């Protein structure tokens, strides 16, 4: 009697169920929404800095440079020094407090900022430049120290067109 080995037989073997390849299902088609393209506003021409900046970007660049230089303006430091009072609390590392000009509270230096009494305004053309620079680089009498909360309120009032007489 011949020996028959199942793995050597000439009949094709059936694969176990775990190895049977399942036919791929076709992917579900998603409902395609047709986007309604809104007409875009025409882009502003780039006329400044060898054609790389719009007018708004150019004046933003100038405004930023002027504000950066104004941080070293000596009257700002004079204003801070006038608002400085000795600290009397428990924190031994803290030496000074600063008095807010509106609420009269005492704050750390991180919690105050120097505010322009007369707003610097906007810088959107070369015609605005002399006024903006003269208000930005004003003397000590045009500056005051405000706590961050009072400064935030003052800035919001300024942006909304309300002017307070504080």
C-alpha positions as CSV (number, residue, x, y, z in Angstrom):
1,X,0.0,0.0,0.0
2,X,1.5,3.3,-1.1
3,X,2.0,5.9,1.5
4,X,0.1,9.1,0.8
5,X,1.1,12.3,2.4
6,X,-1.4,15.0,2.3
7,X,1.1,17.8,1.6
8,X,2.5,15.9,-1.4
9,X,-0.7,15.0,-3.1
10,X,-1.5,16.3,-6.5
11,X,-4.8,17.7,-5.5
12,X,-4.9,21.4,-4.7
13,X,-5.3,22.0,-1.1
14,X,-8.0,24.3,0.3
15,X,-6.7,27.1,2.5
16,X,-8.0,27.4,6.0
17,X,-10.6,30.0,6.5
18,X,-8.3,32.4,8.3
19,X,-6.0,32.7,5.3
20,X,-8.7,33.1,2.6
21,X,-8.4,36.6,1.1
22,X,-11.5,38.5,1.2
23,X,-12.4,40.4,-1.9
24,X,-11.9,44.1,-1.5
25,X,-15.0,46.1,-1.1
26,X,-15.2,49.1,-3.4
27,X,-14.7,52.3,-1.3
28,X,-17.8,54.2,-0.5
29,X,-18.3,57.3,-2.5
30,X,-18.7,60.4,-0.4
31,X,-21.2,62.9,-1.4
32,X,-19.2,65.6,-3.0
33,X,-20.2,69.1,-2.1
34,X,-19.6,71.6,-4.8
35,X,-18.0,74.6,-3.2
36,X,-19.3,77.9,-4.1
37,X,-16.3,80.1,-4.6
38,X,-16.7,83.6,-3.3
39,X,-15.2,86.2,-5.4
40,X,-12.0,87.4,-3.7
41,X,-11.3,91.0,-3.2
42,X,-8.6,92.2,-5.5
43,X,-5.2,92.0,-3.8
44,X,-3.4,95.2,-2.9
45,X,-0.5,95.9,-5.2
46,X,2.9,95.4,-3.8
47,X,4.5,98.7,-4.5
48,X,7.1,99.0,-1.7
49,X,10.4,97.3,-1.0
50,X,11.2,96.1,-4.5
51,X,7.6,94.8,-5.0
52,X,7.5,92.7,-1.8
53,X,5.3,94.8,0.4
54,X,1.9,96.4,0.2
55,X,1.4,100.0,1.5
56,X,-0.2,98.6,4.7
57,X,2.8,96.2,5.3
58,X,5.2,99.0,4.6
59,X,3.7,101.4,7.1
60,X,3.3,98.6,9.6
61,X,7.0,97.9,9.3
62,X,7.8,101.7,9.9
63,X,5.4,101.8,12.8
64,X,7.0,98.7,14.4
65,X,10.5,100.1,14.0
66,X,9.5,103.4,15.6
67,X,7.8,101.7,18.5
68,X,10.8,99.5,19.1
69,X,13.1,102.5,19.3
70,X,10.7,104.3,21.6
71,X,11.2,101.7,24.2
72,X,14.6,103.2,25.0
73,X,13.2,106.8,25.2
74,X,14.5,108.3,28.4
75,X,11.2,110.0,29.4
76,X,9.6,106.5,29.6
77,X,12.2,105.5,32.3
78,X,11.7,108.9,34.1
79,X,7.9,108.2,34.2
80,X,8.5,104.7,35.7
81,X,10.9,106.2,38.3
82,X,8.4,108.8,39.4
83,X,5.8,106.1,39.9
84,X,8.2,104.0,41.9
85,X,7.6,103.6,45.7
86,X,9.5,101.3,48.1
87,X,7.9,97.9,48.6
88,X,6.7,97.2,52.2
89,X,5.3,93.6,51.8
90,X,6.6,90.2,52.9
91,X,8.5,89.3,49.7
92,X,12.1,90.0,50.6
93,X,13.2,89.8,46.9
94,X,10.9,92.6,45.8
95,X,12.3,96.1,46.3
96,X,9.9,98.4,44.4
97,X,6.2,98.8,43.6
98,X,4.7,101.1,41.0
99,X,1.6,103.3,41.5
100,X,-1.1,103.2,38.8
101,X,-2.2,106.8,37.8
102,X,-5.9,105.8,37.5
103,X,-6.7,103.3,40.3
104,X,-3.8,104.4,42.6
105,X,-3.0,100.7,43.4
106,X,0.5,99.4,43.9
107,X,1.9,96.8,41.4
108,X,5.0,94.9,40.4
109,X,6.9,96.3,37.4
110,X,5.6,93.3,35.3
111,X,2.1,94.4,36.0
112,X,2.4,98.0,34.8
113,X,3.1,99.8,31.5
114,X,3.7,103.3,30.4
115,X,0.8,104.9,28.6
116,X,0.7,107.9,26.4
117,X,-1.8,110.5,27.7
118,X,-2.5,111.5,24.1
119,X,-2.8,108.5,21.9
120,X,-0.1,108.1,19.2
121,X,-2.7,107.5,16.6
122,X,-2.3,105.7,13.3
123,X,0.4,105.6,10.7
124,X,-1.1,104.9,7.3
125,X,0.7,107.4,5.1
126,X,3.7,109.7,5.1
127,X,1.4,112.6,6.0
128,X,0.7,110.8,9.4
129,X,4.4,110.4,10.1
130,X,5.3,113.7,11.8
131,X,2.3,113.7,14.1
132,X,2.8,110.0,15.0
133,X,6.5,110.5,15.8
134,X,5.9,113.6,17.9
135,X,3.2,111.9,19.9
136,X,5.3,108.7,20.3
137,X,8.4,110.4,21.4
138,X,6.7,112.9,23.7
139,X,8.2,114.3,26.9
140,X,7.5,113.1,30.5
141,X,4.4,115.2,30.8
142,X,2.7,113.2,28.1
143,X,3.2,109.8,29.8
144,X,1.8,108.0,32.8
145,X,2.1,104.6,34.5
146,X,-1.0,102.4,34.4
147,X,-1.6,98.9,35.7
148,X,-2.4,96.3,33.1
149,X,-6.1,96.3,33.8
150,X,-6.5,100.1,33.6
151,X,-4.4,100.1,30.5
152,X,-6.6,97.5,28.9
153,X,-9.7,99.5,29.7
154,X,-8.1,102.7,28.4
155,X,-7.0,101.0,25.2
156,X,-10.5,99.5,24.5
157,X,-12.1,102.9,25.1
158,X,-9.6,104.5,22.7
159,X,-10.3,101.9,20.0
160,X,-14.1,102.3,20.4
161,X,-13.8,106.1,20.1
162,X,-14.5,107.0,23.7
163,X,-12.0,109.3,25.3
164,X,-11.7,109.4,29.1
165,X,-10.4,112.4,30.9
166,X,-8.4,110.4,33.5
